[in-house]
Amino acid sequence: MGRLVGKTAIVTGAGRFGNIGVGVCEAFLREGARGVVATDLTVDEGDALRREMEKRHGADRFVLLRHDVTDPEDWKRVVATTVDAFGGIDVLVNNAGISIHGGVESTSLDDLRKVMAVNHDGVFLGMKYCAPALAEAVERFDGGGSIINNMSMSSFMPSNKNLGYTVSKAAGRMLTLCAATEFGPRRIRVNSIHPGLTLTPLIEEAFEDYARQGFWESREAAVDGVAAMSPLGIKSYPEDTAHAFVYFASEEARFVTGAALYHDGGLGKRF
């Protein structure tokens, strides 16, 4: 407890119960973050999410904003709102992502561009517009500012069923490295986390789609089958992955930048 005392974070893709973004918000608040600004394109569960966060972590520490990560003006608004509410930005978590299934022949150019816009361009815009505020974090914390990009194990594992997602995440890994090189002198650390199978609504929906396409007998069979492929052979949940985000956001990682943390139960070592 207390590893993020006084820090303020923006977490994208955090408007839906059960996803990694909400798990990260919970972990940050539990570790003493001064404030967390969660954003998402859809905030249908917003009122319930705000009430739950206030119940668990107290009032005035959690803000939820509707946010299109592909829109530069939306990013400017989110940054300004965060600075006005909490006095600065210490951590940016680029977590928002979408997936449209298909391979080279079956994926339309429009669908590929749509996935790239969220999963890659959204990360680029977040780093671009948050960087000036993050550079000021060094005045508050020796570890400076921290950017954490959720890039998935798909960054390293080719797929003929999920081309757009895989390519966008691989590009995001290189984007992370480039930003780490550029932002290092300003004391902004940039790292990526690469979860494997994590049971979130997005994964459940993806595997439901796989089952409809005949790749697996059922959604449950897909979940169990992929989990069994890893050396650990177990399922992971958002609260498991959130611990890795806490580490990169904390002062414990003050000398870590450009790192890629596999959080996949060893699945990537099989491929």
Phi and psi restraints in degrees (value plus and minus 20) as a CYANA .aco file:
   2 GLY   PHI      65.3   105.3
   2 GLY   PSI      -6.0    34.0
   3 ARG   PHI     -97.0   -57.0
   3 ARG   PSI     -35.1     4.9
   4 LEU   PHI    -144.3  -104.3
   4 LEU   PSI       6.5    46.5
   5 VAL   PHI     -76.1   -36.1
   5 VAL   PSI     108.3   148.3
   6 GLY   PHI      65.4   105.4
   6 GLY   PSI     -25.3    14.7
   7 LYS   PHI    -108.9   -68.9
   7 LYS   PSI     131.7   171.7
   8 THR   PHI    -138.8   -98.8
   8 THR   PSI     116.1   156.1
   9 ALA   PHI    -150.8  -110.8
   9 ALA   PSI     128.1   168.1
  10 ILE   PHI    -127.3   -87.3
  10 ILE   PSI     110.2   150.2
  11 VAL   PHI    -147.3  -107.3
  11 VAL   PSI      93.2   133.2
  12 THR   PHI    -105.4   -65.4
  12 THR   PSI     141.6   181.6
  13 GLY   PHI      42.9    82.9
  13 GLY   PSI      22.1    62.1
  14 ALA   PHI    -149.8  -109.8
  14 ALA   PSI      23.7    63.7
  15 GLY   PHI    -134.6   -94.6
  15 GLY   PSI      -5.4    34.6
  16 ARG   PHI    -156.6  -116.6
  16 ARG   PSI     105.4   145.4
  17 PHE   PHI     -73.0   -33.0
  17 PHE   PSI     119.5   159.5
  18 GLY   PHI      70.5   110.5
  18 GLY   PSI     -22.9    17.1
  19 ASN   PHI    -118.6   -78.6
  19 ASN   PSI     150.6   190.6
  20 ILE   PHI     -82.5   -42.5
  20 ILE   PSI     -59.3   -19.3
  21 GLY   PHI     -77.8   -37.8
  21 GLY   PSI     -65.5   -25.5
  22 VAL   PHI     -86.9   -46.9
  22 VAL   PSI     -57.4   -17.4
  23 GLY   PHI     -81.3   -41.3
  23 GLY   PSI     -58.0   -18.0
  24 VAL   PHI     -87.7   -47.7
  24 VAL   PSI     -63.2   -23.2
  25 CYS   PHI     -77.4   -37.4
  25 CYS   PSI     -66.6   -26.6
  26 GLU   PHI     -78.2   -38.2
  26 GLU   PSI     -67.8   -27.8
  27 ALA   PHI     -84.3   -44.3
  27 ALA   PSI     -61.1   -21.1
  28 PHE   PHI     -83.4   -43.4
  28 PHE   PSI     -65.1   -25.1
  29 LEU   PHI     -85.9   -45.9
  29 LEU   PSI     -59.4   -19.4
  30 ARG   PHI     -83.7   -43.7
  30 ARG   PSI     -50.6   -10.6
  31 GLU   PHI    -109.9   -69.9
  31 GLU   PSI      -7.7    32.3
  32 GLY   PHI      75.7   115.7
  32 GLY   PSI      -7.8    32.2
  33 ALA   PHI     -74.5   -34.5
  33 ALA   PSI     119.5   159.5
  34 ARG   PHI     -84.9   -44.9
  34 ARG   PSI     -62.3   -22.3
  35 GLY   PHI    -178.5  -138.5
  35 GLY   PSI     129.9   169.9
  36 VAL   PHI    -149.8  -109.8
  36 VAL   PSI     105.7   145.7
  37 VAL   PHI    -125.1   -85.1
  37 VAL   PSI      87.9   127.9
  38 ALA   PHI    -112.2   -72.2
  38 ALA   PSI     120.5   160.5
  39 THR   PHI    -152.9  -112.9
  39 THR   PSI     133.2   173.2
  40 ASP   PHI    -183.6  -143.6
  40 ASP   PSI     134.8   174.8
  41 LEU   PHI     -89.4   -49.4
  41 LEU   PSI     -54.7   -14.7
  42 THR   PHI    -136.2   -96.2
  42 THR   PSI     106.6   146.6
  43 VAL   PHI    -144.1  -104.1
  43 VAL   PSI      18.4    58.4
  44 ASP   PHI     -79.8   -39.8
  44 ASP   PSI     -51.0   -11.0
  45 GLU   PHI    -114.4   -74.4
  45 GLU   PSI      -5.9    34.1
  46 GLY   PHI     -77.3   -37.3
  46 GLY   PSI     -69.4   -29.4
  47 ASP   PHI     -81.6   -41.6
  47 ASP   PSI     -65.4   -25.4
  48 ALA   PHI     -85.3   -45.3
  48 ALA   PSI     -57.7   -17.7
  49 LEU   PHI     -87.4   -47.4
  49 LEU   PSI     -63.1   -23.1
  50 ARG   PHI     -81.0   -41.0
  50 ARG   PSI     -65.5   -25.5
  51 ARG   PHI     -81.4   -41.4
  51 ARG   PSI     -61.8   -21.8
  52 GLU   PHI     -86.7   -46.7
  52 GLU   PSI     -62.0   -22.0
  53 MET   PHI     -85.9   -45.9
  53 MET   PSI     -59.9   -19.9
  54 GLU   PHI     -85.9   -45.9
  54 GLU   PSI     -59.1   -19.1
  55 LYS   PHI     -83.3   -43.3
  55 LYS   PSI     -60.5   -20.5
  56 ARG   PHI    -104.3   -64.3
  56 ARG   PSI     -52.5   -12.5
  57 HIS   PHI    -148.2  -108.2
  57 HIS   PSI     -15.2    24.8
  58 GLY   PHI      71.9   111.9
  58 GLY   PSI     145.1   185.1
  59 ALA   PHI     -99.3   -59.3
  59 ALA   PSI     137.4   177.4
  60 ASP   PHI      47.9    87.9
  60 ASP   PSI       0.9    40.9
  61 ARG   PHI    -135.7   -95.7
  61 ARG   PSI     -30.9     9.1
  62 PHE   PHI    -148.6  -108.6
  62 PHE   PSI     107.2   147.2
  63 VAL   PHI    -146.2  -106.2
  63 VAL   PSI     115.6   155.6
  64 LEU   PHI    -138.7   -98.7
  64 LEU   PSI     105.9   145.9
  65 LEU   PHI    -143.8  -103.8
  65 LEU   PSI     120.9   160.9
  66 ARG   PHI     -92.0   -52.0
  66 ARG   PSI     116.5   156.5
  67 HIS   PHI    -176.6  -136.6
  67 HIS   PSI     103.7   143.7
  68 ASP   PHI    -116.6   -76.6
  68 ASP   PSI      88.1   128.1
  69 VAL   PHI     -89.5   -49.5
  69 VAL   PSI     -30.1     9.9
  70 THR   PHI    -110.0   -70.0
  70 THR   PSI     -20.0    20.0
  71 ASP   PHI    -128.3   -88.3
  71 ASP   PSI      91.9   131.9
  72 PRO   PHI     -75.5   -35.5
  72 PRO   PSI     -59.7   -19.7
  73 GLU   PHI     -86.0   -46.0
  73 GLU   PSI     -54.9   -14.9
  74 ASP   PHI     -85.1   -45.1
  74 ASP   PSI     -58.8   -18.8
  75 TRP   PHI     -83.6   -43.6
  75 TRP   PSI     -62.4   -22.4
  76 LYS   PHI     -80.2   -40.2
  76 LYS   PSI     -59.9   -19.9
  77 ARG   PHI     -85.6   -45.6
  77 ARG   PSI     -64.3   -24.3
  78 VAL   PHI     -83.2   -43.2
  78 VAL   PSI     -62.7   -22.7
  79 VAL   PHI     -81.8   -41.8
  79 VAL   PSI     -67.6   -27.6
  80 ALA   PHI     -82.8   -42.8
  80 ALA   PSI     -61.2   -21.2
  81 THR   PHI     -83.6   -43.6
  81 THR   PSI     -61.7   -21.7
  82 THR   PHI     -85.1   -45.1
  82 THR   PSI     -66.2   -26.2
  83 VAL   PHI     -84.2   -44.2
  83 VAL   PSI     -61.2   -21.2
  84 ASP   PHI     -83.9   -43.9
  84 ASP   PSI     -59.0   -19.0
  85 ALA   PHI     -97.7   -57.7
  85 ALA   PSI     -58.1   -18.1
  86 PHE   PHI    -146.4  -106.4
  86 PHE   PSI     -20.4    19.6
  87 GLY   PHI      68.1   108.1
  87 GLY   PSI     -20.7    19.3
  88 GLY   PHI     145.8   185.8
  88 GLY   PSI    -198.0  -158.0
  89 ILE   PHI    -151.7  -111.7
  89 ILE   PSI     107.9   147.9
  90 ASP   PHI    -130.3   -90.3
  90 ASP   PSI     -47.0    -7.0
  91 VAL   PHI    -159.6  -119.6
  91 VAL   PSI     115.0   155.0
  92 LEU   PHI    -140.2  -100.2
  92 LEU   PSI     105.4   145.4
  93 VAL   PHI    -133.0   -93.0
  93 VAL   PSI      89.7   129.7
  94 ASN   PHI    -108.2   -68.2
  94 ASN   PSI      77.1   117.1
  95 ASN   PHI    -136.5   -96.5
  95 ASN   PSI     -39.7     0.3
  96 ALA   PHI     -79.2   -39.2
  96 ALA   PSI     118.5   158.5
  97 GLY   PHI    -183.4  -143.4
  97 GLY   PSI     134.3   174.3
  98 ILE   PHI    -153.2  -113.2
  98 ILE   PSI     146.3   186.3
  99 SER   PHI    -162.8  -122.8
  99 SER   PSI     113.2   153.2
 100 ILE   PHI    -147.7  -107.7
 100 ILE   PSI      96.7   136.7
 101 HIS   PHI     -99.2   -59.2
 101 HIS   PSI     126.1   166.1
 102 GLY   PHI     132.1   172.1
 102 GLY   PSI     144.4   184.4
 103 GLY   PHI    -122.6   -82.6
 103 GLY   PSI    -183.4  -143.4
 104 VAL   PHI     -81.2   -41.2
 104 VAL   PSI     -67.0   -27.0
 105 GLU   PHI     -95.8   -55.8
 105 GLU   PSI     -52.7   -12.7
 106 SER   PHI    -112.8   -72.8
 106 SER   PSI     -28.6    11.4
 107 THR   PHI    -113.8   -73.8
 107 THR   PSI     107.0   147.0
 108 SER   PHI     -97.8   -57.8
 108 SER   PSI     138.0   178.0
 109 LEU   PHI     -82.4   -42.4
 109 LEU   PSI     -58.1   -18.1
 110 ASP   PHI     -82.2   -42.2
 110 ASP   PSI     -62.4   -22.4
 111 ASP   PHI     -86.6   -46.6
 111 ASP   PSI     -60.6   -20.6
 112 LEU   PHI     -81.8   -41.8
 112 LEU   PSI     -64.3   -24.3
 113 ARG   PHI     -85.4   -45.4
 113 ARG   PSI     -55.7   -15.7
 114 LYS   PHI     -83.9   -43.9
 114 LYS   PSI     -64.6   -24.6
 115 VAL   PHI     -86.8   -46.8
 115 VAL   PSI     -64.4   -24.4
 116 MET   PHI     -82.3   -42.3
 116 MET   PSI     -56.4   -16.4
 117 ALA   PHI     -80.9   -40.9
 117 ALA   PSI     -61.8   -21.8
 118 VAL   PHI    -100.6   -60.6
 118 VAL   PSI     -71.8   -31.8
 119 ASN   PHI     -97.3   -57.3
 119 ASN   PSI     -45.5    -5.5
 120 HIS   PHI    -132.9   -92.9
 120 HIS   PSI     -76.7   -36.7
 121 ASP   PHI     -82.9   -42.9
 121 ASP   PSI     -56.3   -16.3
 122 GLY   PHI     -82.8   -42.8
 122 GLY   PSI     -56.7   -16.7
 123 VAL   PHI     -87.7   -47.7
 123 VAL   PSI     -65.6   -25.6
 124 PHE   PHI     -76.5   -36.5
 124 PHE   PSI     -68.1   -28.1
 125 LEU   PHI     -85.2   -45.2
 125 LEU   PSI     -59.7   -19.7
 126 GLY   PHI     -80.4   -40.4
 126 GLY   PSI     -66.2   -26.2
 127 MET   PHI     -87.1   -47.1
 127 MET   PSI     -60.0   -20.0
 128 LYS   PHI     -80.9   -40.9
 128 LYS   PSI     -68.0   -28.0
 129 TYR   PHI    -107.9   -67.9
 129 TYR   PSI     -38.2     1.8
 130 CYS   PHI    -110.8   -70.8
 130 CYS   PSI     -38.3     1.7
 131 ALA   PHI     -74.0   -34.0
 131 ALA   PSI     -66.6   -26.6
 132 PRO   PHI     -78.7   -38.7
 132 PRO   PSI     -61.4   -21.4
 133 ALA   PHI     -91.7   -51.7
 133 ALA   PSI     -59.1   -19.1
 134 LEU   PHI     -84.1   -44.1
 134 LEU   PSI     -52.0   -12.0
 135 ALA   PHI     -84.3   -44.3
 135 ALA   PSI     -43.9    -3.9
 136 GLU   PHI    -101.1   -61.1
 136 GLU   PSI     -29.8    10.2
 137 ALA   PHI     -82.9   -42.9
 137 ALA   PSI     -46.6    -6.6
 138 VAL   PHI     -83.1   -43.1
 138 VAL   PSI     -41.0    -1.0
 139 GLU   PHI     -92.9   -52.9
 139 GLU   PSI     -38.5     1.5
 140 ARG   PHI    -128.0   -88.0
 140 ARG   PSI     -50.7   -10.7
 141 PHE   PHI    -158.5  -118.5
 141 PHE   PSI     116.8   156.8
 142 ASP   PHI     -80.4   -40.4
 142 ASP   PSI     -51.8   -11.8
 143 GLY   PHI     -96.2   -56.2
 143 GLY   PSI     -24.5    15.5
 144 GLY   PHI      47.7    87.7
 144 GLY   PSI    -175.8  -135.8
 145 GLY   PHI    -105.8   -65.8
 145 GLY   PSI     138.6   178.6
 146 SER   PHI    -155.7  -115.7
 146 SER   PSI     108.0   148.0
 147 ILE   PHI    -132.4   -92.4
 147 ILE   PSI     110.4   150.4
 148 ILE   PHI    -146.1  -106.1
 148 ILE   PSI      96.6   136.6
 149 ASN   PHI    -124.3   -84.3
 149 ASN   PSI     105.2   145.2
 150 ASN   PHI    -102.9   -62.9
 150 ASN   PSI      87.1   127.1
 151 MET   PHI    -132.0   -92.0
 151 MET   PSI     -29.0    11.0
 152 SER   PHI      49.8    89.8
 152 SER   PSI     131.9   171.9
 153 MET   PHI     -86.6   -46.6
 153 MET   PSI     -33.9     6.1
 154 SER   PHI     -80.5   -40.5
 154 SER   PSI     -40.3    -0.3
 155 SER   PHI     -76.4   -36.4
 155 SER   PSI     -48.3    -8.3
 156 PHE   PHI    -136.2   -96.2
 156 PHE   PSI     -22.4    17.6
 157 MET   PHI    -143.8  -103.8
 157 MET   PSI      84.0   124.0
 158 PRO   PHI     -77.4   -37.4
 158 PRO   PSI     126.8   166.8
 159 SER   PHI    -162.0  -122.0
 159 SER   PSI     114.6   154.6
 160 ASN   PHI    -115.9   -75.9
 160 ASN   PSI     -13.1    26.9
 161 LYS   PHI    -132.3   -92.3
 161 LYS   PSI     -34.7     5.3
 162 ASN   PHI    -163.2  -123.2
 162 ASN   PSI      35.4    75.4
 163 LEU   PHI     -76.8   -36.8
 163 LEU   PSI     -73.4   -33.4
 164 GLY   PHI     -78.8   -38.8
 164 GLY   PSI     -65.7   -25.7
 165 TYR   PHI     -83.3   -43.3
 165 TYR   PSI     -67.3   -27.3
 166 THR   PHI     -82.7   -42.7
 166 THR   PSI     -67.1   -27.1
 167 VAL   PHI     -85.5   -45.5
 167 VAL   PSI     -61.7   -21.7
 168 SER   PHI     -84.7   -44.7
 168 SER   PSI     -58.0   -18.0
 169 LYS   PHI     -93.0   -53.0
 169 LYS   PSI     -55.6   -15.6
 170 ALA   PHI     -85.1   -45.1
 170 ALA   PSI     -61.5   -21.5
 171 ALA   PHI     -84.4   -44.4
 171 ALA   PSI     -56.8   -16.8
 172 GLY   PHI     -85.2   -45.2
 172 GLY   PSI     -51.1   -11.1
 173 ARG   PHI     -84.3   -44.3
 173 ARG   PSI     -64.3   -24.3
 174 MET   PHI     -88.2   -48.2
 174 MET   PSI     -56.6   -16.6
 175 LEU   PHI     -79.4   -39.4
 175 LEU   PSI     -59.9   -19.9
 176 THR   PHI     -80.5   -40.5
 176 THR   PSI     -65.5   -25.5
 177 LEU   PHI     -84.6   -44.6
 177 LEU   PSI     -62.2   -22.2
 178 CYS   PHI     -83.0   -43.0
 178 CYS   PSI     -63.5   -23.5
 179 ALA   PHI     -86.7   -46.7
 179 ALA   PSI     -57.2   -17.2
 180 ALA   PHI     -80.4   -40.4
 180 ALA   PSI     -59.7   -19.7
 181 THR   PHI     -88.0   -48.0
 181 THR   PSI     -63.3   -23.3
 182 GLU   PHI     -91.0   -51.0
 182 GLU   PSI     -61.7   -21.7
 183 PHE   PHI    -109.4   -69.4
 183 PHE   PSI     -31.8     8.2
 184 GLY   PHI     -73.3   -33.3
 184 GLY   PSI     -66.8   -26.8
 185 PRO   PHI     -81.9   -41.9
 185 PRO   PSI     -39.4     0.6
 186 ARG   PHI    -115.6   -75.6
 186 ARG   PSI     -11.5    28.5
 187 ARG   PHI      43.0    83.0
 187 ARG   PSI      20.1    60.1
 188 ILE   PHI    -131.7   -91.7
 188 ILE   PSI      98.9   138.9
 189 ARG   PHI    -109.3   -69.3
 189 ARG   PSI     119.2   159.2
 190 VAL   PHI    -151.2  -111.2
 190 VAL   PSI      96.7   136.7
 191 ASN   PHI    -154.1  -114.1
 191 ASN   PSI     143.1   183.1
 192 SER   PHI    -146.1  -106.1
 192 SER   PSI     128.4   168.4
 193 ILE   PHI    -137.9   -97.9
 193 ILE   PSI     118.6   158.6
 194 HIS   PHI    -144.2  -104.2
 194 HIS   PSI      62.4   102.4
 195 PRO   PHI     -88.4   -48.4
 195 PRO   PSI     129.6   169.6
 196 GLY   PHI    -112.1   -72.1
 196 GLY   PSI    -158.8  -118.8
 197 LEU   PHI     -85.0   -45.0
 197 LEU   PSI      93.1   133.1
 198 THR   PHI    -144.4  -104.4
 198 THR   PSI     104.8   144.8
 199 LEU   PHI     -95.9   -55.9
 199 LEU   PSI      74.9   114.9
 200 THR   PHI    -143.9  -103.9
 200 THR   PSI     147.0   187.0
 201 PRO   PHI     -76.9   -36.9
 201 PRO   PSI     -57.2   -17.2
 202 LEU   PHI     -83.0   -43.0
 202 LEU   PSI     -62.9   -22.9
 203 ILE   PHI     -86.8   -46.8
 203 ILE   PSI     -63.1   -23.1
 204 GLU   PHI     -79.2   -39.2
 204 GLU   PSI     -62.1   -22.1
 205 GLU   PHI     -87.9   -47.9
 205 GLU   PSI     -59.3   -19.3
 206 ALA   PHI     -82.4   -42.4
 206 ALA   PSI     -64.2   -24.2
 207 PHE   PHI     -92.2   -52.2
 207 PHE   PSI     -48.9    -8.9
 208 GLU   PHI     -82.9   -42.9
 208 GLU   PSI     -61.0   -21.0
 209 ASP   PHI     -86.4   -46.4
 209 ASP   PSI     -61.3   -21.3
 210 TYR   PHI     -78.9   -38.9
 210 TYR   PSI     -61.4   -21.4
 211 ALA   PHI     -84.5   -44.5
 211 ALA   PSI     -60.8   -20.8
 212 ARG   PHI     -83.0   -43.0
 212 ARG   PSI     -53.2   -13.2
 213 GLN   PHI    -102.4   -62.4
 213 GLN   PSI     -25.0    15.0
 214 GLY   PHI      68.9   108.9
 214 GLY   PSI     -10.7    29.3
 215 PHE   PHI     -93.4   -53.4
 215 PHE   PSI     -49.1    -9.1
 216 TRP   PHI    -155.4  -115.4
 216 TRP   PSI     137.3   177.3
 217 GLU   PHI     -85.6   -45.6
 217 GLU   PSI     -56.4   -16.4
 218 SER   PHI    -179.1  -139.1
 218 SER   PSI     148.8   188.8
 219 ARG   PHI     -79.4   -39.4
 219 ARG   PSI     -64.7   -24.7
 220 GLU   PHI     -81.7   -41.7
 220 GLU   PSI     -59.3   -19.3
 221 ALA   PHI     -86.2   -46.2
 221 ALA   PSI     -56.5   -16.5
 222 ALA   PHI     -85.4   -45.4
 222 ALA   PSI     -66.8   -26.8
 223 VAL   PHI     -80.0   -40.0
 223 VAL   PSI     -69.0   -29.0
 224 ASP   PHI     -85.2   -45.2
 224 ASP   PSI     -58.5   -18.5
 225 GLY   PHI     -86.3   -46.3
 225 GLY   PSI     -64.5   -24.5
 226 VAL   PHI     -88.4   -48.4
 226 VAL   PSI     -61.3   -21.3
 227 ALA   PHI     -79.7   -39.7
 227 ALA   PSI     -58.9   -18.9
 228 ALA   PHI     -90.1   -50.1
 228 ALA   PSI     -38.0     2.0
 229 MET   PHI     -91.6   -51.6
 229 MET   PSI     -45.6    -5.6
 230 SER   PHI     -99.2   -59.2
 230 SER   PSI     133.0   173.0
 231 PRO   PHI     -76.3   -36.3
 231 PRO   PSI     -55.1   -15.1
 232 LEU   PHI     -94.5   -54.5
 232 LEU   PSI     -50.1   -10.1
 233 GLY   PHI      47.6    87.6
 233 GLY   PSI       5.0    45.0
 234 ILE   PHI    -145.2  -105.2
 234 ILE   PSI     146.0   186.0
 235 LYS   PHI    -111.8   -71.8
 235 LYS   PSI     131.1   171.1
 236 SER   PHI    -135.3   -95.3
 236 SER   PSI     127.3   167.3
 237 TYR   PHI    -140.8  -100.8
 237 TYR   PSI     141.5   181.5
 238 PRO   PHI     -73.0   -33.0
 238 PRO   PSI     -56.1   -16.1
 239 GLU   PHI     -86.0   -46.0
 239 GLU   PSI     -46.6    -6.6
 240 ASP   PHI     -87.7   -47.7
 240 ASP   PSI     -68.9   -28.9
 241 THR   PHI     -84.4   -44.4
 241 THR   PSI     -53.9   -13.9
 242 ALA   PHI     -78.8   -38.8
 242 ALA   PSI     -50.5   -10.5
 243 HIS   PHI     -79.9   -39.9
 243 HIS   PSI     -55.9   -15.9
 244 ALA   PHI     -87.7   -47.7
 244 ALA   PSI     -57.3   -17.3
 245 PHE   PHI     -86.4   -46.4
 245 PHE   PSI     -58.6   -18.6
 246 VAL   PHI     -79.8   -39.8
 246 VAL   PSI     -63.0   -23.0
 247 TYR   PHI     -78.7   -38.7
 247 TYR   PSI     -72.1   -32.1
 248 PHE   PHI     -85.1   -45.1
 248 PHE   PSI     -48.7    -8.7
 249 ALA   PHI     -98.8   -58.8
 249 ALA   PSI     -40.5    -0.5
 250 SER   PHI    -106.2   -66.2
 250 SER   PSI     150.1   190.1
 251 GLU   PHI     -90.5   -50.5
 251 GLU   PSI     -34.2     5.8
 252 GLU   PHI     -83.2   -43.2
 252 GLU   PSI     -44.6    -4.6
 253 ALA   PHI    -124.4   -84.4
 253 ALA   PSI       7.1    47.1
 254 ARG   PHI     -81.7   -41.7
 254 ARG   PSI     -40.7    -0.7
 255 PHE   PHI    -132.4   -92.4
 255 PHE   PSI       0.8    40.8
 256 VAL   PHI    -138.0   -98.0
 256 VAL   PSI      99.1   139.1
 257 THR   PHI    -169.1  -129.1
 257 THR   PSI     129.5   169.5
 258 GLY   PHI      55.4    95.4
 258 GLY   PSI      -9.4    30.6
 259 ALA   PHI    -105.4   -65.4
 259 ALA   PSI     130.3   170.3
 260 ALA   PHI    -139.4   -99.4
 260 ALA   PSI      96.1   136.1
 261 LEU   PHI    -121.2   -81.2
 261 LEU   PSI      95.4   135.4
 262 TYR   PHI     -95.1   -55.1
 262 TYR   PSI     107.7   147.7
 263 HIS   PHI    -150.5  -110.5
 263 HIS   PSI      47.7    87.7
 264 ASP   PHI    -153.8  -113.8
 264 ASP   PSI      -8.4    31.6
 265 GLY   PHI      46.3    86.3
 265 GLY   PSI      -3.4    36.6
 266 GLY   PHI      67.3   107.3
 266 GLY   PSI     -14.8    25.2
 267 LEU   PHI     -77.5   -37.5
 267 LEU   PSI     -62.3   -22.3
 268 GLY   PHI     -81.4   -41.4
 268 GLY   PSI     -46.1    -6.1
 269 LYS   PHI     -91.9   -51.9
 269 LYS   PSI     -33.7     6.3
 270 ARG   PHI    -105.9   -65.9
 270 ARG   PSI     -28.1    11.9
